[in-house]
Amino acid sequence: MGSGKQRWKISFHKSPSTLLLLKKQSPPPKEFLCPISGSLMADPVVVSSGHTFERNCVRACVSLSFKPAMFDGSKPEFSTVIPNLALKSTILNWCRDHFIDPPKPIDHYTAEELVHKLSTAELTRTASQLSITSSEESVTPRNVHTSTLLALTTRPSCYSSSSSSDVEALNSLEEEEFIIKLKSSHVFEQEEGLISLRKLTRTKEETRIILCTPRLLSAIKCLISSRYSSLQVNAVAALVNLSLEKQNKVKIVRSGIVPLLIEVLRGGFPESQDHAAGALFSLALDDHNKTAIGVLGALPPLLQSLRSESERIRHDSALALYHLSLVQSNQVKMIKLGSVQILLGMVKSGHMMGRVLLILCNLAACAEGRAAMLDGGAVECFVNMLSREDFDSASTRDSCLAALNGLSYGGLRFKGLAKEAGAEETLEKVVNTGSERIKQKASRILEVLRRKDEEEEEEIDWEKLLESEDDLSRTRCLLGGGGSNSF
């Protein structure tokens, strides 16, 4: 059997597979994680305040003018950004030692979404404290900035599932109590009900589902058009909270609230306009709502809001237009409203280039959109951008190629405009320097440009064409449409 000493050694021996398992289970050190994304950093950078972040998270913070609060309460300073090569190497070594795939960089849009949610969570917490402590002052017919728009693309990660205590709290604030307060003849009671509703629906998912009823939506509708800023702001903000749940989106549109949101977006209090743009964006995420929102007249004010002084209104309006332009009927409406020139102007100025290019990609998917974009100089614009590499991220460059690819279905007219703009030479450079995805799109456009004309055109009987032209000229003269006779 062996001695006790030998048995002791055997009992504590670890096989290679056990060591491998232990390594895989080891959590990464906190300094390897980006404070914003919470994941391993693929491209860590040190900012001027000494904090380290994922590079695209820093870009998103700068783009959205947001400085997150760190664990010690300090705020980072983004005036200088330096690659943290030592930390990057350490992270890669740690991943190799623990048999973990190296982290991949976060794309620009994901980083913006994370920062948008984080900024919303911080500002909303601050706003809730202000709205509760200053309820007497808030009932005035002027704008009172008490909150900011909730993140809308998906359910925010800062929202936690409701616990049993949350469900118990709901019992004390049932639907009937809210309706009584919202329909009260006293403004202070209406405001109190809206603040409570807004607070309750901010983080409690089950509450948002339970309270999204026709009766409560009807009560909210009456206050969206209020002349008191606090009532209007809190009514629209509460509606944004309710719209976060997918199963509520169609209910809200069918309740008839969208026309009121449009009116607020056009001429409501500034903070209410912020929320109205966000609400339309949230409701547009559901495919069943896209056509209805376009028919109800949301497209003109959303296009107008792209020029708003509020950055949040501009961004949420652009996102709403992107989702609405996925539907052909809305594409046609937007083209008739002159959206192509507006959007191309924004691209040329470099304003919200990523989001605007996505909308143009949708418009290029239909024949009317391609024609309007070809008329508006989109080909030259996109080729110039590609030649200058005038992009804030790889995804924006990808969107530019996608839009140009959509225009390539424009036939001979596209080929003529593209050759005139020097597209072939520019696209060859893109193929030689871009990623695999970029190369595929650029190669596809090059293939269209280099396709032989006889493969693309029908053979033309020039004698027959000239004869038909002569016949047409004689017909015009007979009808009094000749050139000199028109005077």
C-alpha positions in Angstrom: 0.0 0.0 0.0 2.9 2.3 0.5 3.7 4.7 3.4 1.5 7.6 4.6 3.9 10.0 3.1 3.4 8.6 -0.4 -0.4 8.6 0.0 -0.2 12.3 0.9 1.7 13.1 -2.2 -0.8 11.2 -4.4 -3.8 12.9 -2.9 -2.5 16.4 -3.7 -1.2 15.7 -7.2 -2.9 17.8 -9.9 -3.1 16.5 -13.5 -2.4 18.9 -16.4 -6.1 19.0 -17.3 -6.9 20.2 -13.8 -4.3 23.0 -14.0 -5.7 24.0 -17.4 -9.2 24.2 -15.9 -8.0 26.4 -13.0 -6.2 28.8 -15.4 -9.4 29.1 -17.4 -11.4 29.9 -14.4 -9.1 32.7 -13.2 -10.8 36.1 -13.5 -8.8 38.8 -15.3 -7.2 41.5 -13.1 -9.4 44.7 -12.8 -6.7 46.9 -14.4 -7.1 44.8 -17.6 -10.8 45.8 -17.9 -12.0 49.0 -19.5 -14.0 51.0 -16.9 -16.7 51.7 -19.6 -17.1 48.4 -21.4 -16.2 46.2 -18.5 -14.3 43.8 -20.8 -10.7 43.1 -21.6 -9.0 45.9 -23.4 -7.7 45.1 -26.9 -6.4 48.6 -27.6 -5.8 50.3 -24.2 -4.9 54.0 -24.1 -3.8 56.3 -21.3 -5.6 59.7 -21.2 -4.1 62.8 -19.7 -5.7 62.3 -16.3 -3.8 58.9 -16.0 -6.8 56.7 -16.5 -6.8 53.8 -19.0 -9.6 53.0 -21.4 -10.3 51.1 -24.6 -9.5 53.5 -27.4 -12.9 53.6 -29.1 -14.6 54.2 -25.7 -12.5 57.3 -25.3 -13.5 58.4 -28.8 -17.2 57.8 -28.0 -16.8 59.9 -24.7 -15.3 62.7 -26.7 -17.9 62.5 -29.4 -20.8 62.6 -26.8 -19.0 65.2 -24.6 -19.2 62.8 -21.6 -16.8 62.2 -18.7 -17.7 59.1 -16.7 -17.3 59.1 -12.9 -14.5 56.8 -11.9 -14.6 54.5 -8.8 -12.8 57.1 -6.7 -15.2 59.9 -7.8 -12.7 61.6 -10.1 -13.4 62.5 -13.7 -11.0 61.6 -16.6 -9.5 64.2 -18.9 -9.4 63.2 -22.6 -7.2 66.1 -24.0 -4.3 63.6 -24.6 -4.5 60.0 -25.6 -1.4 57.8 -25.6 -1.3 54.0 -26.5 -0.6 51.9 -23.5 1.7 49.3 -25.2 3.0 47.8 -22.0 -0.5 47.0 -20.7 -1.6 45.7 -24.1 1.4 43.3 -24.1 0.6 42.2 -20.5 -3.0 41.5 -21.4 -2.0 39.4 -24.4 0.5 37.5 -22.3 -2.2 36.9 -19.7 -4.6 35.6 -22.3 -2.0 33.3 -23.7 -1.1 31.9 -20.3 -4.8 31.3 -19.5 -5.7 29.8 -22.9 -8.1 32.7 -23.7 -8.5 34.2 -27.1 -7.0 37.7 -27.4 -9.7 40.5 -27.0 -11.1 42.2 -30.1 -11.4 46.0 -30.3 -14.9 47.4 -29.7 -16.3 49.0 -32.8 -17.2 52.7 -32.8 -21.0 52.2 -32.7 -20.9 49.7 -29.8 -18.7 52.1 -27.9 -21.1 55.0 -28.5 -24.0 52.9 -27.3 -22.2 51.9 -24.1 -21.3 55.5 -23.4 -24.8 56.7 -24.2 -26.2 54.3 -21.7 -23.6 55.2 -19.1 -24.2 58.9 -19.5 -28.0 58.4 -19.3 -27.7 56.4 -16.1 -25.6 59.0 -14.4 -27.7 62.0 -15.5 -31.0 60.2 -14.8 -29.9 59.5 -11.2 -29.0 63.2 -10.7 -32.2 64.3 -12.3 -34.4 62.2 -10.1 -32.9 63.8 -7.0 -33.4 67.2 -8.4 -37.0 66.6 -9.5 -38.0 65.3 -6.0 -36.3 68.1 -4.1 -37.7 70.9 -6.2 -41.2 69.9 -7.1 -42.7 73.3 -6.0 -40.5 75.2 -8.4 -40.9 72.9 -11.3 -44.6 73.7 -12.0 -44.0 76.7 -14.1 -44.7 77.5 -17.7 -41.1 77.6 -18.6 -38.4 75.0 -19.4 -36.9 73.2 -16.4 -34.0 70.9 -17.2 -34.6 68.0 -14.8 -33.5 64.9 -16.7 -32.1 63.4 -19.8 -33.2 60.9 -22.3 -33.0 57.2 -21.4 -30.9 54.9 -23.7 -33.2 53.2 -26.2 -31.4 50.9 -28.6 -31.7 47.9 -26.3 -32.6 47.4 -22.6 -29.8 49.3 -20.8 -27.3 47.2 -19.0 -27.6 49.4 -15.9 -31.2 48.2 -15.5 -31.6 45.3 -13.1 -34.4 42.9 -12.9 -37.1 43.7 -10.4 -36.9 41.9 -7.0 -39.8 40.7 -4.9 -39.6 44.0 -3.0 -40.2 45.9 -6.3 -43.3 43.9 -6.9 -44.6 44.7 -3.4 -43.9 48.4 -4.0 -46.1 48.2 -7.1 -49.0 47.2 -4.9 -49.0 50.7 -3.3 -49.0 52.5 -6.6 -51.6 50.7 -8.7 -52.9 51.9 -12.0 -56.0 53.4 -10.5 -54.0 55.7 -8.2 -51.9 57.0 -11.1 -55.0 57.7 -13.2 -56.7 59.6 -10.3 -53.6 61.8 -9.9 -53.1 62.4 -13.6 -56.7 63.4 -14.1 -56.8 65.6 -11.1 -57.8 69.2 -11.5 -54.8 70.3 -9.4 -51.5 70.7 -11.3 -49.4 69.8 -8.3 -51.2 66.4 -8.0 -50.7 65.8 -11.7 -47.0 66.5 -11.4 -46.7 64.3 -8.3 -48.3 61.4 -10.2 -46.1 61.9 -13.3 -42.9 62.1 -11.2 -43.9 58.9 -9.3 -44.8 57.1 -12.6 -41.5 58.2 -14.2 -39.5 57.1 -11.2 -41.3 53.7 -10.9 -40.9 52.9 -14.6 -37.3 54.0 -14.9 -35.8 50.6 -13.7 -38.7 48.2 -13.1 -39.3 46.1 -16.2 -42.4 44.4 -14.8 -43.9 47.7 -13.9 -43.5 49.1 -17.4 -45.4 46.1 -18.8 -48.2 46.2 -16.2 -48.8 49.9 -16.3 -48.8 50.3 -20.1 -52.7 50.1 -20.3 -55.1 52.1 -22.6 -56.5 54.0 -19.6 -53.1 55.1 -18.3 -51.8 56.0 -21.8 -55.0 58.1 -22.3 -54.3 59.9 -19.1 -50.7 60.6 -20.2 -51.9 61.8 -23.6 -53.8 64.7 -21.9 -50.7 66.0 -20.2 -48.2 65.7 -23.2 -49.7 69.0 -24.6 -49.7 70.8 -21.2 -48.6 74.4 -21.1 -46.6 73.6 -17.9 -43.0 72.5 -18.7 -42.8 70.0 -15.8 -46.0 68.2 -16.8 -45.0 68.0 -20.4 -41.4 66.9 -19.7 -42.4 64.3 -17.2 -45.3 63.0 -19.3 -43.0 62.4 -22.4 -40.2 61.0 -20.2 -42.6 58.5 -18.6 -43.7 57.5 -22.0 -40.1 56.9 -23.1 -39.7 54.6 -20.1 -42.9 52.6 -21.0 -41.7 52.3 -24.6 -38.5 50.5 -23.6 -40.4 47.2 -23.4 -40.9 45.6 -26.8 -44.4 44.5 -26.1 -45.4 48.1 -25.3 -44.3 49.7 -28.5 -47.3 48.8 -30.7 -49.7 49.5 -27.9 -48.3 53.1 -27.6 -48.6 53.8 -31.3 -52.1 52.4 -31.4 -53.1 54.7 -28.5 -52.8 57.7 -30.7 -49.8 59.3 -28.9 -47.5 59.7 -32.0 -49.2 62.8 -33.4 -48.7 64.5 -29.9 -45.1 63.5 -29.9 -44.7 65.0 -33.3 -46.2 68.3 -32.1 -43.9 68.3 -29.1 -40.9 67.7 -31.4 -41.9 70.6 -33.5 -42.6 73.2 -30.8 -42.6 71.8 -27.3 -40.3 72.8 -24.4 -36.6 72.0 -25.3 -36.3 69.2 -22.8 -39.6 67.7 -24.0 -38.3 67.8 -27.5 -35.3 65.7 -26.4 -37.6 63.1 -25.0 -40.0 63.2 -28.0 -37.2 62.5 -30.4 -36.1 59.6 -28.1 -39.7 58.2 -27.9 -40.1 58.2 -31.7 -36.7 56.5 -32.0 -37.8 53.9 -29.4 -41.1 53.3 -31.1 -39.5 53.0 -34.6 -37.5 50.0 -33.4 -40.5 47.8 -33.8 -41.1 46.7 -37.4 -44.9 46.9 -37.0 -44.7 50.7 -36.2 -42.4 51.9 -39.0 -45.0 52.5 -41.7 -47.5 53.9 -39.2 -45.1 56.5 -37.8 -44.2 57.6 -41.3 -47.8 57.9 -42.3 -48.6 60.0 -39.2 -46.1 62.6 -40.3 -43.0 62.1 -38.2 -40.5 62.3 -41.1 -40.5 66.1 -41.7 -39.9 67.1 -38.0 -37.3 64.4 -37.6 -35.4 65.7 -40.7 -35.8 69.2 -39.3 -34.4 68.0 -36.0 -31.1 67.0 -37.6 -30.3 70.7 -37.4 -31.3 71.1 -33.8 -29.0 72.8 -31.3 -29.4 69.8 -29.0 -26.9 67.0 -29.8 -29.2 64.4 -28.2 -32.1 65.5 -30.4 -29.9 65.3 -33.5 -28.6 61.8 -32.6 -31.9 60.3 -31.7 -33.6 61.8 -34.7 -30.9 60.3 -37.0 -31.4 56.9 -35.4 -35.2 57.2 -35.7 -34.8 58.1 -39.4 -32.4 55.2 -39.9 -35.0 52.7 -38.6 -37.9 54.3 -40.4 -36.0 54.4 -43.7 -35.8 50.6 -43.7 -39.4 50.7 -45.1 -39.8 51.5 -48.8 -42.8 53.7 -48.3 -40.8 55.9 -45.9 -37.9 55.9 -48.2 -40.1 57.4 -51.0 -41.5 60.0 -48.5 -38.0 61.1 -47.4 -36.8 61.5 -50.9 -39.8 63.7 -51.8 -39.0 65.8 -48.7 -35.5 66.6 -50.0 -33.7 64.4 -47.5 -30.9 63.5 -49.9 -29.5 67.0 -50.1 -29.9 67.5 -46.3 -28.1 64.2 -45.6 -25.3 64.7 -48.2 -24.7 68.2 -46.8 -24.2 66.7 -43.3 -21.8 64.1 -44.7 -19.8 66.8 -46.5 -19.6 68.8 -43.3 -18.5 65.7 -41.3 -21.5 66.0 -38.9 -22.8 62.6 -37.6 -21.3 61.0 -40.6 -21.7 57.4 -39.4 -25.4 57.6 -38.7 -26.2 59.7 -41.8 -24.3 57.3 -44.1 -26.4 54.5 -42.8 -29.6 56.4 -43.7 -28.2 57.0 -47.2 -27.5 53.3 -47.5 -31.2 52.6 -46.9 -32.2 55.3 -49.5 -29.8 53.8 -52.1 -31.7 50.5 -51.9 -34.6 51.9 -53.9 -34.6 53.2 -57.5 -36.0 56.7 -56.4 -33.3 57.0 -53.8 -30.5 56.1 -56.3 -31.8 58.6 -58.8 -32.0 61.4 -56.2 -28.5 60.6 -54.9 -27.0 60.4 -58.4 -28.6 63.8 -59.1 -27.3 65.2 -55.9 -23.6 64.4 -56.5 -23.4 61.5 -54.1 -21.0 59.5 -56.2 -18.4 62.3 -56.3 -18.9 63.0 -52.6 -18.3 59.3 -51.6 -15.3 58.9 -53.9 -13.7 62.1 -52.5 -14.2 60.8 -49.0 -12.6 57.5 -49.8 -9.7 59.1 -51.5 -9.1 61.4 -48.5 -9.8 58.6 -46.0 -12.0 61.2 -44.3 -13.5 58.8 -41.7 -13.7 58.7 -37.9 -13.8 54.9 -37.8 -13.6 51.8 -40.0 -17.3 51.2 -39.7 -17.9 54.7 -41.2 -15.7 53.8 -44.1 -17.6 50.6 -44.5 -20.9 52.5 -44.6 -19.5 54.8 -47.3 -18.6 51.9 -49.5 -22.0 50.3 -48.8 -23.8 53.4 -50.0 -21.5 53.6 -53.1 -22.3 49.9 -53.7 -26.0 50.6 -53.6 -25.6 53.4 -56.1 -23.7 51.0 -58.4 -27.0 49.5 -59.3 -27.7 52.7 -61.1 -26.4 51.3 -64.4 -24.6 53.4 -67.0 -25.3 56.7 -65.3 -23.5 55.5 -62.2 -20.5 54.3 -64.3 -20.2 57.6 -66.1 -20.3 59.6 -62.8 -17.9 57.2 -61.1 -15.4 57.3 -63.9 -15.6 61.1 -64.0 -14.9 61.2 -60.2 -11.9 58.9 -60.6 -13.5 56.1 -58.6 -11.5 53.3 -60.2 -8.2 54.5 -59.0 -9.5 55.3 -55.6 -11.1 51.9 -55.2 -7.9 50.1 -56.2 -6.2 51.8 -53.3 -8.9 50.7 -51.0 -8.6 47.1 -52.2 -4.8 47.2 -51.5 -5.1 48.7 -48.0 -8.5 47.8 -46.6 -9.7 44.9 -44.5 -11.2 41.7 -46.0 -14.7 43.1 -45.7 -13.7 46.4 -47.2 -11.9 44.7 -50.1 -15.0 42.7 -51.0 -17.2 45.7 -51.2 -14.6 47.8 -53.2 -14.0 44.8 -55.5 -17.7 44.5 -56.2 -17.9 48.2 -57.3 -14.8 47.8 -59.4 -16.3 44.8 -61.1 -19.3 46.9 -62.1 -17.1 49.7 -63.4 -15.0 47.4 -65.5 -17.8 45.4 -66.9 -17.8 45.6 -70.7 -20.5 47.8 -72.1 -21.8 45.1 -74.5 -22.6 42.9 -71.5 -24.6 45.7 -69.9 -26.2 47.4 -72.9 -28.6 46.1 -75.5 -27.4 46.4 -79.1 -28.6 49.7 -80.5 -30.0 49.9 -84.0 -28.8 53.5 -84.8 -30.7 53.7 -88.1 -34.0 52.8 -86.5 -33.3 55.2 -83.6 -32.6 58.1 -86.0 -35.8 57.2 -88.0 -37.8 57.3 -84.8 -36.3 60.6 -83.9 -37.4 62.0 -87.3 -40.9 60.7 -86.8 -41.0 62.3 -83.3 -39.9 65.6 -84.7 -42.6 65.6 -87.4 -45.2 64.7 -84.8 -44.2 67.6 -82.6 -44.5 70.0 -85.5 -48.0 68.8 -86.3 -49.0 69.3 -82.6 -47.6 72.8 -82.5 -44.6 71.8 -80.4 -41.9 72.8 -82.8 -39.0 74.8 -81.5 -39.6 78.2 -83.2 -43.4 77.9 -83.0 -43.3 77.8 -79.2 -42.7 81.5 -79.1 
